[in-house]
Amino acid sequence: MDIKRIKKFANIVNTIILGLVFGLMFFFVLCEVPFLVYYSIPTAIVYVVGYFLIHKEKFAVYVWMVYIWLTLYMGITTVCLGYGYGFHLYCFSMIPVMFVTEYISYKLKRRSLKAISVSIFVALFYLICTGYTSYYGPLFVRDQKFAAFFWIFNAIIVFSFLIYYTNYLIRSVITSEEKLTEMALVDRLTQLHNRHYMINCLEALSVESENFLIAMADIDNFKKINDTFGHNAGDEVLKAVSQIMKNECEGCEVSRWGGEEFLILSSSAPPDGKDMLERVRSKVEAEPVKFEDKIINVTVTIGMAYRQSGQSVDSWIQAADDKLYVGKNNGKNQVIV
C-alpha cells in the first residue's frame, strides 16, 4: 500500500475534522457555552499536531490520539448539551474507522490497534455518557432552536463517515481478493492463465462438447535455449511465444501448462482449428526472439485433439499430448492432428 496515498488520505480527513472543530466552536459561542468554546481550543491543537504526526508517518500515535480525543469530545459535548444535538452519534462513525485503520496497519506491516477492544471501550463510554445525560439531564440547558439543525448536521457527518469508511474497507477487501485470485490463476511470467484455471475450464465443459479442441504446444529445444543463452533469455522466449499465442488464438483460452508447455482450448471447428494452430506455429518460427545482442530462433510443436463424445478431460488431454510427442519424435516444428 502506497505511503504517499495513506498520508494524503489522512491529511484530508484531518483537515475535514479540524474544519468541523472550528465550525462547532462558533456554534458553542452562539449557544453561550463557554466551557465547550474553551475545550475547542485544545481540540484544534490536537489536529494541528496531527499534521506533524502524519508528516512523520507516526500513524499509530496519530490514530490513538484522535481516537482518545474524539471519544472524550463526544462524551463531554453530550454531557454538556444532551443527546438532542446528536454529538453522541460520532462514536458510531469511529467504529468502521478503527477497522479500516487496523486493515491499513496490517497492509503496511505496522503495529495495529485492536479494533474489537477499542470498539468495546467506545461503546461502553457511549453508554455511560448517554446514560448519565438521560438520567440527570445535560449540564447546560439551552434554547433548543439549534438542536434539530445540529442533529441533522451531525447525523449527516456521521453517516458520511460510516458510508465512506465502510465502502473503503469493502473495496479494499474486494481488490485484495481479486489480486489473490489473479495470483492463483494467472502465471506471473507470461500473464497467461495457469494449469489450475485451465483444468477448471475443461471440467466446466459438457462431456458432449465435441466441437471443442485442445492443443498441447511445446517450445522445441527449450533446454538448449536455456543452456546456451541463459534462463533470462528463456524467460523472454516464453513471454514472446505466449504473446503470439494470445494474438493468434483470439477467443480461445490459452494457458501455461507447465515449463515450456502450453494448452489451448478452442471451439474452432475443423479445419479452422488446425489453420489457427498453423498460424501460431509459423508466426513463432518467423519471429526470432531478440535478447540483449542475441537473436534466438524459436519453433514450437503442437498436438491437437477434438473431444470425442463422452470422453473424459484426462483422456482428452492425453490424446493431445500423444499427438504432441508424435510431432516431437518426427522432426518437431509442426502441428499434428
ABEGO torsion letter per residue (X at the ends): XBAAAAAAAAAAAAAAAAAAAAAAAAAAAAAGBAAAAAAAAAAAAAAAAAAAAAAAGBAAAAAAAAAAAAAAAAAAAAAAAEAAAGAAAAAAAAAAAAAAAAAAAAAAGBBBBBAAAAAAAAAAAAAAAAAAAAAAEBABBBBAAAAAAAAAAAAAAAAAAAAAAAAAAAAAAAAAAAAAAAAAABBAAAGBBBAAAAAAAAAABBAABAABBBBBBBBBGAAAAAAAAEAAAAAAAAAAAAAAAAAABBGBBBBBAEEABBBBBBABBOAAAAAAAAAAAAAAAABBBBBEABBBBBBBBBBBBBBBBGBBAAAAAAAAAAAAAAAAAAGEGBBBX
